[in-house]
Amino acid sequence: MHAAYVKTLTEIATKPGDTMISVDWELWSRLDGLDRYRFHLRPVIGGHRVGFACFHPKLIIELDGPDHDTPQGRARDKARDAELRLRGFRVLRFWKLEVNLHLDIVLARVLAGLEGRRVRTHN
């Protein structure tokens, strides 16, 4: 990982209410290593801070924890994803546990999404 990214990650992770856990770091390190695509960590898009975004093609990756698996969380995510889709982004959501246990499968799905193929996620 590049030193500038590590500094940026550290700054982001130390902002109150905006922490990253090891699963986020692990996915970020793998996304950062993709040759053909450039991902941005925690950018703000349309007033929403997203997990990871690639602007060409327009793809957002969100990592969800248990708070997203409630009626309120699902409704919030659905509305947010709809707004992001209106901006031309495709949103892929993965459970943090899924990333932790099956990172290679998640990465394969991310690559499929980047290539415009259909991807099965929990959303």
Order of alpha helices (4+ residues) and beta strands (2+ residues): alpha-alpha-beta-beta-beta-beta-beta-alpha-beta-alpha-alpha
